[in-house]
Amino acid sequence: MERKLPFVLAITGASGSVYGLRMLQYLLEIDQPVELLVSRGAHAVMKEEMGLEFGLDLKAELIKYLSLPATSPLNLHRLDDYGASVASGSFRTLGMAVAPCSIGTLGAIASGLTDSLIYRAAAVTLKERRSLVVLLREMPFGQIQLKQMVTLSEAGATVACASPGFYHKPQSVNDMIDFVVGRVLDQFGFDHSLFKRWKEDAKPIHGITSV
């Protein structure tokens, strides 16, 4: 039987942790296997922005929070586990998204650092010529960050900014979140209806209710 290749998702400590959580929710809803990496900074941001505090069993608590079945195809990795599947190029994946991507993570990936499994997984994604999308939310950008974005772009990554469109007439914060998440998923060829596309109709999709 044909097995779905997993999708690597990293959630780091930039503002906008809801983007990563919504992406995770959508992917698992369509039974897309996900290899998940969550930084310490991401935990702090989720507590600050969304009032979320997770215990020792992060995988089970995330699945419960996102109203997903316990059997959801989610694999959570420790960031110090350099023997993890995503640390090797021979482990095939659909690609990787860092959503949101902190400025520190941007700099580390652009510099080729590998002292975190997030950085290592991103380096593997680039060297294997797979799709890597980094979703930034910072504004404004300094010259250093702009140069790092160019470096990643030249290396084959897609640099995206969490800028929702308004032509689809969003009616809620969830609509704007889904627009950004949907545009990231577009880069990997996912066929979804998270937002109304230009000159197209789209069915409404239920998002994270706590936003």
VENBEL-V260416 format. One record per run of one state. SS is the DSSP state (A for helix, B for strand, O for the rest). FROM is the first residue (numbers start at 0). TO is the last residue. If there is no record, write none. Layout:
<<SS,FROM,TO> <SS,FROM,TO>>
This chain:
<<O,0,4> <B,5,10> <O,11,15> <A,16,28> <O,29,32> <B,33,37> <O,38,38> <A,39,49> <O,50,56> <A,57,64> <O,65,72> <B,73,76> <O,77,83> <A,84,86> <O,87,91> <B,92,98> <O,99,101> <A,102,109> <O,110,115> <A,116,126> <O,127,130> <B,131,135> <O,136,141> <A,142,153> <O,154,156> <B,157,160> <O,161,171> <A,172,185> <O,186,210>>
